[in-house]
Amino acid sequence: MSKIKTVCVYCGSGPGTNPHFIESAKAFGKILAENGIRLVYGGGSLGIMGAVASSVLDHGGMVTGIIPDFLKLRENALKRVQEMIVTPDMHERKRLMFEHSDAFVALPGGIGTLEELVEQLTWQQLGRHTKPVLLANIDGFWEPLFALLLHMRETQFIRQGLSVDILKADRVEDILPRLQAAAAIAPEGTEAMEPEIARRL
């Protein structure tokens, strides 16, 4: 049985310029719902964020939104979700998103998405968790980040013993199988993942 029961999705509160981003978010939401996996996300109804959550709900799935009080109006908190947690600040939001989730997926997004993603990679690098972290590389969106991380490794700012294991999926249908495979072979305390599943940087 998969260890993955909840997936946290980081993504943009805007739609981006590529229609495939929204389409992919909706497709992933449908996959989560059909597999009985609860979505944990930022609580908004706009952009890619709203698309993935609405798709989960439209297909009978469960959603937990976690949103800071000051963003409820700006990001138009999605009232349809089964559970909405309102936090006093961003720090509490991120802590609860971590605690409620078995794995993390980054769809296309902006600085907020990047910040949330990098925090999870940092905690993983420092041995604070072994939860899978995956980049949904829709139409190559995350390739510049992969290049930057490789540059950091080549310049030895990511040193031996401080490697980062990042799952990558170019297609939404590959996301869940890769998360499940990583969870199956990375029990608590395990630092490495099989190379065909994770990109080690």
C-alpha positions as CSV (number, residue, x, y, z in Angstrom):
1,M,0.0,0.0,0.0
2,S,1.3,3.5,-0.9
3,K,2.4,5.7,2.0
4,I,1.1,8.7,0.1
5,K,-2.3,9.8,1.4
6,T,-1.9,13.5,1.1
7,V,0.0,15.6,-1.4
8,C,0.9,19.2,-1.0
9,V,0.9,21.2,-4.2
10,Y,2.8,24.4,-4.6
11,C,1.8,26.5,-7.6
12,G,1.0,29.9,-9.0
13,S,-2.0,32.0,-7.9
14,G,-2.0,33.2,-11.6
15,P,-2.6,31.2,-14.7
16,G,0.7,31.9,-16.5
17,T,0.9,32.4,-20.2
18,N,0.8,28.8,-21.3
19,P,-2.6,27.2,-21.3
20,H,-1.0,23.8,-20.7
21,F,-0.2,24.9,-17.2
22,I,-3.9,25.1,-16.2
23,E,-4.7,22.0,-18.2
24,S,-2.0,20.1,-16.4
25,A,-3.2,21.3,-13.0
26,K,-6.8,20.2,-13.7
27,A,-5.5,16.8,-14.9
28,F,-3.4,16.3,-11.8
29,G,-6.4,17.3,-9.6
30,K,-8.5,14.6,-11.3
31,I,-5.7,12.0,-10.7
32,L,-5.5,12.8,-7.0
33,A,-9.3,12.5,-6.6
34,E,-9.5,9.2,-8.5
35,N,-6.8,7.8,-6.3
36,G,-8.3,8.9,-3.1
37,I,-5.4,11.2,-2.2
38,R,-6.2,14.4,-0.4
39,L,-4.8,17.7,-1.8
40,V,-3.1,20.1,0.6
41,Y,-2.6,23.5,-1.0
42,G,-2.6,27.3,-0.4
43,G,-6.3,27.8,-0.2
44,G,-6.9,30.2,-3.0
45,S,-9.4,29.9,-5.9
46,L,-7.3,31.8,-8.6
47,G,-4.9,30.7,-11.2
48,I,-3.2,27.3,-11.2
49,M,-3.9,27.0,-7.5
50,G,-7.6,27.3,-8.0
51,A,-7.5,25.0,-11.0
52,V,-6.0,22.0,-9.2
53,A,-8.2,22.4,-6.1
54,S,-11.4,22.8,-8.1
55,S,-10.5,19.8,-10.2
56,V,-10.0,17.6,-7.1
57,L,-13.4,18.7,-5.8
58,D,-15.2,18.4,-9.2
59,H,-14.0,14.7,-9.3
60,G,-15.2,13.9,-5.8
61,G,-11.8,14.3,-4.0
62,M,-10.9,15.9,-0.7
63,V,-9.1,19.2,-0.2
64,T,-7.4,21.0,2.7
65,G,-6.7,24.7,2.1
66,I,-4.2,26.5,4.3
67,I,-4.2,30.3,3.9
68,P,-3.0,33.2,5.9
69,D,-5.7,35.6,7.1
70,F,-4.2,38.5,5.1
71,L,-4.5,36.5,1.8
72,K,-8.1,35.4,2.1
73,L,-9.4,38.3,0.0
74,R,-6.4,38.7,-2.3
75,E,-6.4,35.1,-3.3
76,N,-10.1,34.6,-3.0
77,A,-10.2,31.7,-0.6
78,L,-12.0,28.7,-2.1
79,K,-15.1,28.1,0.0
80,R,-15.9,24.7,-1.5
81,V,-13.1,22.9,0.2
82,Q,-13.9,20.4,3.0
83,E,-11.3,21.9,5.3
84,M,-9.9,25.5,5.3
85,I,-7.3,26.4,7.9
86,V,-6.6,30.1,8.3
87,T,-3.3,31.0,9.8
88,P,-1.9,34.2,11.3
89,D,1.1,34.4,9.0
90,M,3.0,32.7,6.2
91,H,5.4,30.8,8.6
92,E,2.4,29.0,10.3
93,R,0.9,28.3,6.9
94,K,4.1,26.6,5.6
95,R,4.5,24.6,8.8
96,L,1.0,23.3,8.7
97,M,1.3,22.5,4.9
98,F,4.4,20.4,5.8
99,E,2.7,18.6,8.7
100,H,-0.4,17.8,6.7
101,S,1.4,16.3,3.7
102,D,3.2,13.1,2.8
103,A,4.8,14.5,-0.4
104,F,5.3,17.8,-2.2
105,V,4.7,18.7,-5.9
106,A,5.7,22.0,-7.5
107,L,3.6,22.9,-10.5
108,P,4.6,26.1,-12.4
109,G,4.5,29.2,-10.3
110,G,6.3,32.4,-9.2
111,I,8.5,33.5,-6.3
112,G,6.1,32.1,-3.6
113,T,6.1,28.7,-5.2
114,L,9.8,28.7,-5.5
115,E,10.3,29.8,-1.9
116,E,8.0,27.0,-0.6
117,L,9.8,24.4,-2.8
118,V,13.3,25.5,-1.9
119,E,12.4,25.4,1.8
120,Q,11.4,21.7,1.5
121,L,14.6,20.9,-0.4
122,T,16.6,22.7,2.3
123,W,15.0,20.7,5.0
124,Q,15.5,17.5,3.1
125,Q,19.2,18.4,2.5
126,L,19.6,18.9,6.2
127,G,18.0,15.6,7.1
128,R,14.9,17.1,8.6
129,H,12.5,15.0,6.5
130,T,12.5,12.2,3.8
131,K,9.2,13.1,2.2
132,P,9.4,13.0,-1.7
133,V,9.7,16.4,-3.4
134,L,8.8,16.5,-7.1
135,L,9.0,19.2,-9.8
136,A,6.2,18.9,-12.4
137,N,8.3,20.1,-15.3
138,I,5.4,21.1,-17.5
139,D,6.8,22.1,-20.9
140,G,10.2,22.4,-19.4
141,F,9.1,25.1,-16.9
142,W,11.6,24.1,-14.2
143,E,14.7,23.5,-16.5
144,P,16.3,26.8,-15.4
145,L,16.1,25.7,-11.8
146,F,17.7,22.4,-12.6
147,A,20.5,24.2,-14.4
148,L,21.0,26.5,-11.4
149,L,21.2,23.6,-9.0
150,L,23.7,21.8,-11.2
151,H,25.8,25.0,-11.2
152,M,25.7,25.1,-7.4
153,R,26.9,21.5,-7.4
154,E,29.7,22.2,-9.9
155,T,30.8,25.2,-7.8
156,Q,30.6,23.0,-4.6
157,F,27.9,25.0,-2.8
158,I,26.0,21.7,-2.9
159,R,28.8,19.5,-1.5
160,Q,29.2,15.8,-1.0
161,G,27.0,14.7,1.8
162,L,24.6,17.6,1.2
163,S,23.0,16.2,-2.0
164,V,19.4,17.1,-2.9
165,D,17.1,14.4,-4.3
166,I,14.5,15.9,-6.6
167,L,11.9,13.9,-8.4
168,K,11.0,15.1,-11.9
169,A,8.0,14.5,-14.1
170,D,7.4,16.0,-17.5
171,R,3.9,14.5,-17.7
172,V,1.2,14.8,-15.0
173,E,0.4,11.1,-15.3
174,D,3.9,10.3,-14.1
175,I,3.7,12.4,-10.9
176,L,1.8,10.1,-8.6
177,P,3.7,6.8,-9.6
178,R,7.0,8.5,-9.0
179,L,5.9,9.8,-5.6
180,Q,4.6,6.4,-4.6
181,A,7.8,4.7,-5.8
182,A,10.0,7.1,-3.9
183,A,7.9,6.7,-0.7
184,A,8.2,2.9,-1.0
185,I,12.0,2.9,-1.2
186,A,12.7,5.8,1.1
187,P,11.5,4.8,4.6
188,E,12.1,7.2,7.5
189,G,15.8,7.9,7.9
190,T,16.8,6.9,4.3
191,E,18.7,9.6,2.5
192,A,19.1,8.1,-1.0
193,M,16.6,7.3,-3.7
194,E,17.1,5.2,-6.8
195,P,18.7,7.2,-9.6
196,E,16.0,6.4,-12.1
197,I,13.4,7.9,-9.7
198,A,15.3,10.9,-8.4
199,R,17.7,13.4,-9.8
200,R,20.5,13.8,-7.3
201,L,22.1,17.3,-7.3
